[in-house]
Amino acid sequence: MTVAVIDYGIGNLHSAQKALRLLGADAVLTDSPDVIATAAAVVLPGVGNFGACMNAVRDRGLDLAVEAVISSGRPFLGICVGMQMLFDSSEEAPGVAGMGIIPGAVRYLPDHVRRPQMQWNELIVSVDDPVLLRAGDPQWVYFVHSLAGQPSNAADIVATVEYGGTVVAACRRDNVLAMQFHPEKSGSAGLAMLHRWLTAEGVVS
């Protein structure tokens, strides 16, 4: 059961692939809509500028591949800018439309905090989510971002962190899970989340 990690040519996309392979998934880095169309699950990672990433995705026709995956009901995971591109728009790139999977906008973190937030932060899980919720010790995850998504529907928010106020850290909408933090760079807590995602979706046992 292949996990397609979407390659649109920007940033270090290999780290997500390596983490998934470490957990036993047949993860392939690909820009082929045909491979994405037949994958059991799909991951959209990302670092960098929203506009540049969104344009690169569109130039390769990968936005249509993402929409098809999500419409099919297959598990989809967005990471960092890969999460942000699922929103309608971003203040980082006015005039560049996002994919509109999660209604809402991506906005800059408050002016009174250091941007980017480049640190570990404690995840506050607000919804009984099979991937994010874990009983026991606090979950610390790693962030590198200056903007964060603000969903129009608060029900889409499943986790937050405190950073000059409440910041959305993860969203879920049906088969779509999106994380502003980097699970692949978040040590054992992040790898455990990825493993729970893979097992919850039946990709690995």
BELBEL-V220632 format. One record per pair of residues at least 12 apart in sequence whose C-alpha atoms are under 7 Angstrom apart, sorted by the first residue. I is the first residue (numbers start at 0). J is the second residue. D is the distance in whole Angstrom. If there is no record, write none. Layout:
i=I j=J d=D
i=I j=J d=D
This chain:
i=0 j=25 d=7
i=0 j=38 d=7
i=0 j=39 d=6
i=0 j=202 d=6
i=1 j=25 d=5
i=1 j=26 d=6
i=1 j=38 d=5
i=1 j=39 d=6
i=1 j=40 d=7
i=2 j=24 d=7
i=2 j=25 d=6
i=2 j=26 d=5
i=2 j=27 d=6
i=2 j=38 d=6
i=2 j=39 d=6
i=2 j=40 d=5
i=2 j=41 d=6
i=3 j=26 d=6
i=3 j=27 d=5
i=3 j=28 d=6
i=3 j=29 d=6
i=3 j=35 d=6
i=3 j=38 d=6
i=3 j=40 d=6
i=3 j=41 d=5
i=3 j=42 d=6
i=4 j=16 d=6
i=4 j=26 d=7
i=4 j=27 d=6
i=4 j=28 d=5
i=4 j=29 d=6
i=4 j=41 d=6
i=4 j=42 d=5
i=4 j=43 d=6
i=5 j=28 d=6
i=5 j=29 d=5
i=5 j=30 d=6
i=5 j=42 d=6
i=5 j=43 d=5
i=6 j=28 d=6
i=6 j=29 d=5
i=6 j=30 d=5
i=7 j=30 d=6
i=7 j=55 d=6
i=7 j=56 d=6
i=9 j=52 d=7
i=10 j=45 d=7
i=10 j=46 d=6
i=10 j=47 d=7
i=12 j=44 d=6
i=12 j=45 d=7
i=14 j=183 d=7
i=15 j=183 d=6
i=16 j=28 d=7
i=18 j=183 d=6
i=22 j=194 d=6
i=23 j=203 d=7
i=24 j=203 d=6
i=32 j=61 d=7
i=32 j=64 d=6
i=35 j=64 d=7
i=36 j=64 d=7
i=36 j=68 d=7
i=39 j=73 d=7
i=39 j=202 d=7
i=40 j=73 d=6
i=40 j=74 d=5
i=40 j=75 d=6
i=41 j=74 d=6
i=41 j=75 d=5
i=41 j=76 d=6
i=42 j=75 d=6
i=42 j=76 d=5
i=42 j=77 d=6
i=43 j=76 d=6
i=43 j=77 d=5
i=43 j=78 d=6
i=43 j=81 d=5
i=44 j=77 d=6
i=44 j=78 d=5
i=44 j=79 d=7
i=44 j=80 d=7
i=44 j=81 d=5
i=45 j=78 d=6
i=45 j=79 d=6
i=45 j=80 d=5
i=45 j=81 d=5
i=46 j=79 d=7
i=46 j=80 d=5
i=49 j=80 d=7
i=49 j=84 d=7
i=49 j=91 d=6
i=49 j=92 d=6
i=50 j=92 d=5
i=50 j=95 d=6
i=53 j=84 d=7
i=53 j=97 d=7
i=69 j=174 d=7
i=72 j=174 d=6
i=73 j=174 d=6
i=74 j=174 d=5
i=74 j=175 d=6
i=74 j=200 d=7
i=75 j=174 d=6
i=75 j=175 d=5
i=75 j=176 d=6
i=76 j=175 d=6
i=76 j=176 d=5
i=76 j=177 d=6
i=77 j=176 d=6
i=77 j=177 d=4
i=77 j=178 d=6
i=78 j=177 d=6
i=78 j=178 d=5
i=78 j=179 d=6
i=78 j=180 d=7
i=78 j=181 d=6
i=79 j=178 d=6
i=79 j=179 d=4
i=79 j=180 d=6
i=79 j=181 d=6
i=82 j=177 d=5
i=82 j=178 d=6
i=82 j=179 d=6
i=83 j=105 d=6
i=83 j=148 d=6
i=84 j=97 d=5
i=84 j=98 d=6
i=85 j=97 d=6
i=85 j=98 d=5
i=85 j=99 d=6
i=85 j=100 d=5
i=85 j=101 d=6
i=86 j=98 d=6
i=86 j=99 d=5
i=86 j=100 d=6
i=86 j=101 d=5
i=86 j=102 d=6
i=86 j=103 d=6
i=86 j=104 d=6
i=86 j=105 d=7
i=87 j=99 d=4
i=87 j=102 d=6
i=87 j=103 d=6
i=87 j=104 d=6
i=88 j=104 d=5
i=88 j=105 d=6
i=89 j=104 d=6
i=89 j=105 d=4
i=89 j=106 d=6
i=90 j=105 d=6
i=90 j=106 d=5
i=90 j=107 d=7
i=101 j=150 d=7
i=102 j=150 d=6
i=102 j=151 d=6
i=103 j=149 d=6
i=103 j=150 d=4
i=103 j=151 d=5
i=104 j=148 d=6
i=104 j=149 d=5
i=104 j=150 d=7
i=105 j=146 d=6
i=105 j=147 d=5
i=105 j=148 d=4
i=105 j=149 d=6
i=106 j=146 d=5
i=106 j=147 d=6
i=106 j=148 d=6
i=106 j=149 d=7
i=107 j=145 d=6
i=107 j=146 d=4
i=107 j=147 d=6
i=108 j=145 d=6
i=108 j=146 d=5
i=108 j=147 d=7
i=109 j=163 d=7
i=112 j=163 d=6
i=114 j=145 d=5
i=115 j=143 d=6
i=115 j=144 d=5
i=115 j=145 d=4
i=116 j=142 d=6
i=116 j=143 d=6
i=116 j=144 d=5
i=116 j=145 d=6
i=117 j=142 d=5
i=117 j=143 d=4
i=117 j=144 d=7
i=118 j=141 d=6
i=118 j=142 d=6
i=118 j=143 d=7
i=119 j=139 d=6
i=119 j=140 d=5
i=119 j=141 d=4
i=119 j=142 d=6
i=120 j=139 d=5
i=120 j=140 d=6
i=120 j=141 d=6
i=120 j=160 d=7
i=121 j=137 d=7
i=121 j=138 d=6
i=121 j=139 d=4
i=121 j=140 d=6
i=121 j=160 d=6
i=122 j=138 d=6
i=122 j=139 d=6
i=122 j=140 d=7
i=122 j=158 d=7
i=122 j=159 d=6
i=122 j=160 d=5
i=123 j=158 d=5
i=123 j=159 d=5
i=123 j=160 d=6
i=124 j=157 d=6
i=124 j=158 d=4
i=124 j=159 d=7
i=125 j=157 d=5
i=125 j=158 d=5
i=126 j=157 d=5
i=130 j=192 d=6
i=130 j=195 d=5
i=130 j=196 d=5
i=131 j=192 d=6
i=138 j=188 d=6
i=139 j=188 d=7
i=140 j=180 d=7
i=140 j=182 d=7
i=140 j=185 d=5
i=140 j=189 d=7
i=141 j=180 d=6
i=141 j=181 d=6
i=141 j=184 d=6
i=141 j=185 d=5
i=142 j=180 d=5
i=142 j=181 d=6
i=147 j=166 d=7
i=147 j=167 d=6
i=148 j=167 d=6
i=149 j=167 d=7
i=155 j=170 d=5
i=155 j=171 d=5
i=155 j=172 d=6
i=156 j=169 d=6
i=156 j=170 d=4
i=156 j=171 d=7
i=157 j=169 d=6
i=157 j=170 d=5
i=157 j=171 d=6
i=158 j=170 d=7
i=168 j=180 d=7
